[in-house]
Amino acid sequence: MTAIDPQQSVRGAPTIRTIAMPADTNPAGDIFGGWLLGQMDLAAGAAAARRAKGRCATIAIDAMQFLKPVFVGDEVTLYAELVHVGRTSMKISVEAWRRSRESEDTEQVTRGLFTFVAIDAQRRPRPIDRPEPETDA
Ligand SMILES: CC(C)(COP(=O)(O)OP(=O)(O)OC[C@H]1O[C@@H](n2cnc3c(N)ncnc32)[C@H](O)[C@@H]1OP(=O)(O)O)[C@@H](O)C(=O)NCCC(=O)NCCS
C-alpha cells in the first residue's frame, strides 16, 4: 500500500490510536464516515486545547477527504498538527491511517483541515495567549 502524497503528510507522534469496532459500522457493514470524522475532531480538539491551554470549539472543517475505506478490526491512527495560530482560532491538519490487524502495512484513509476557536467560560472567543481565568469550583 502506498501513502497519498507523503511529502504533505503531517505524521509525527500519533494523537489517537484506536480499533474500529462493529458498533462503528454503517448499514452496509463498513466503518461509518461519521465515526472517523469524530475521531479526527477528537484529535484536532486535543491539539487545540493543548495549544490554547483551555476550552476550544470546532468552527469549521475544510478540505475533508475520505480516501480509502476502513474495515472492522483495523487499527486507526490519527495524526494532528497545528498549522496556523490566529488571534482566537487555530487550524489543525489531521490525517487518519489504517492498518489491518494482521499486517504491518499502513495506508492513509482521510485528511482534513479543522479550525478551532479558543473560548472562555461564557463560550465567547478568547485570545489564544491569554489563558482563561481560573474560577472557584
Ligand atoms: C466558536 C464560536 C464561539 C465563535 O464565535 P464567532 O462569533 O462565530 O467567532 P468570530 O467571528 O469572532 O471568529 C473567531 C475566529 O474564528 C474564525 N472563523 C470564523 N468563522 C470561520 C470559518 N467559517 N472558518 C474558519 N475560521 C473561522 C475567525 O476568523 C476568528 O479567527 P481569529 O480570531 O484567529 O482571527 C461560535 O461560532 C460557536 O459557538 N460555534 C459553535 C461551536 C460548536 O458548538 N462546535 C461544535 C459543533 S458540534
The ligand as an SDF file (V2000), in Angstrom:
LIG
                    3D

 48 50  0  0  0  0  0  0  0  0999 V2000
  -16.8950   29.1970   18.1680 C   0  0  0  0  0  0  0  0  0  0  0  0
  -17.7640   30.4460   18.3170 C   0  0  0  0  0  0  0  0  0  0  0  0
  -17.8770   30.8120   19.7980 C   0  0  0  0  0  0  0  0  0  0  0  0
  -17.0410   31.5800   17.5930 C   0  0  0  0  0  0  0  0  0  0  0  0
  -17.8190   32.7270   17.7120 O   0  0  0  0  0  0  0  0  0  0  0  0
  -17.9370   33.7290   16.4590 P   0  0  0  0  0  0  0  0  0  0  0  0
  -18.6010   34.9690   16.9470 O   0  0  0  0  0  0  0  0  0  0  0  0
  -18.5390   32.9690   15.3360 O   0  0  0  0  0  0  0  0  0  0  0  0
  -16.3960   33.9930   16.1730 O   0  0  0  0  0  0  0  0  0  0  0  0
  -15.6800   35.1840   15.4260 P   0  0  0  0  0  0  0  0  0  0  0  0
  -16.4620   35.6670   14.2540 O   0  0  0  0  0  0  0  0  0  0  0  0
  -15.2670   36.1820   16.4660 O   0  0  0  0  0  0  0  0  0  0  0  0
  -14.3750   34.4450   14.8670 O   0  0  0  0  0  0  0  0  0  0  0  0
  -13.4930   33.8080   15.7710 C   0  0  0  0  0  0  0  0  0  0  0  0
  -12.3570   33.2380   14.9690 C   0  0  0  0  0  0  0  0  0  0  0  0
  -12.8380   32.1810   14.1360 O   0  0  0  0  0  0  0  0  0  0  0  0
  -12.5000   32.4500   12.7750 C   0  0  0  0  0  0  0  0  0  0  0  0
  -13.5900   31.9530   11.9400 N   0  0  0  0  0  0  0  0  0  0  0  0
  -14.8770   32.3490   11.9860 C   0  0  0  0  0  0  0  0  0  0  0  0
  -15.5950   31.6530   11.0900 N   0  0  0  0  0  0  0  0  0  0  0  0
  -14.7420   30.7980   10.4870 C   0  0  0  0  0  0  0  0  0  0  0  0
  -14.8860   29.8160    9.4710 C   0  0  0  0  0  0  0  0  0  0  0  0
  -16.0700   29.5600    8.8950 N   0  0  0  0  0  0  0  0  0  0  0  0
  -13.8010   29.1370    9.0800 N   0  0  0  0  0  0  0  0  0  0  0  0
  -12.5960   29.3650    9.6430 C   0  0  0  0  0  0  0  0  0  0  0  0
  -12.3870   30.2800   10.6310 N   0  0  0  0  0  0  0  0  0  0  0  0
  -13.4560   30.9890   11.0360 C   0  0  0  0  0  0  0  0  0  0  0  0
  -12.3300   33.9530   12.6910 C   0  0  0  0  0  0  0  0  0  0  0  0
  -11.5070   34.3140   11.5940 O   0  0  0  0  0  0  0  0  0  0  0  0
  -11.6790   34.2440   14.0260 C   0  0  0  0  0  0  0  0  0  0  0  0
  -10.3130   33.8750   13.9820 O   0  0  0  0  0  0  0  0  0  0  0  0
   -9.1170   34.8260   14.5960 P   0  0  0  0  0  0  0  0  0  0  0  0
   -9.5820   35.3750   15.9150 O   0  0  0  0  0  0  0  0  0  0  0  0
   -7.9700   33.8680   14.7770 O   0  0  0  0  0  0  0  0  0  0  0  0
   -8.8570   35.8770   13.5910 O   0  0  0  0  0  0  0  0  0  0  0  0
  -19.1880   30.2620   17.7120 C   0  0  0  0  0  0  0  0  0  0  0  0
  -19.1100   30.2850   16.2900 O   0  0  0  0  0  0  0  0  0  0  0  0
  -19.8120   28.9650   18.1480 C   0  0  0  0  0  0  0  0  0  0  0  0
  -20.1880   28.7980   19.3110 O   0  0  0  0  0  0  0  0  0  0  0  0
  -19.9120   27.9870   17.2200 N   0  0  0  0  0  0  0  0  0  0  0  0
  -20.3920   26.6540   17.5610 C   0  0  0  0  0  0  0  0  0  0  0  0
  -19.1820   25.8130   18.0030 C   0  0  0  0  0  0  0  0  0  0  0  0
  -19.6200   24.3980   18.3010 C   0  0  0  0  0  0  0  0  0  0  0  0
  -20.5860   24.1710   19.0050 O   0  0  0  0  0  0  0  0  0  0  0  0
  -18.8500   23.4470   17.7640 N   0  0  0  0  0  0  0  0  0  0  0  0
  -19.1510   22.0620   17.9160 C   0  0  0  0  0  0  0  0  0  0  0  0
  -20.1270   21.6610   16.8850 C   0  0  0  0  0  0  0  0  0  0  0  0
  -20.9610   20.2010   17.3670 S   0  0  0  0  0  0  0  0  0  0  0  0
  1  2  1  0
  2  3  1  0
  2  4  1  0
  2 36  1  0
  4  5  1  0
  5  6  1  0
  6  7  2  0
  6  8  1  0
  6  9  1  0
  9 10  1  0
 10 11  2  0
 10 12  1  0
 10 13  1  0
 13 14  1  0
 14 15  1  0
 15 16  1  0
 15 30  1  0
 16 17  1  0
 17 18  1  0
 17 28  1  0
 18 19  1  0
 18 27  1  0
 19 20  2  0
 20 21  1  0
 21 22  1  0
 21 27  2  0
 22 23  1  0
 22 24  2  0
 24 25  1  0
 25 26  2  0
 26 27  1  0
 28 29  1  0
 28 30  1  0
 30 31  1  0
 31 32  1  0
 32 33  2  0
 32 34  1  0
 32 35  1  0
 36 37  1  0
 36 38  1  0
 38 39  2  0
 38 40  1  0
 40 41  1  0
 41 42  1  0
 42 43  1  0
 43 44  2  0
 43 45  1  0
 45 46  1  0
 46 47  1  0
 47 48  1  0
M  END
$$$$
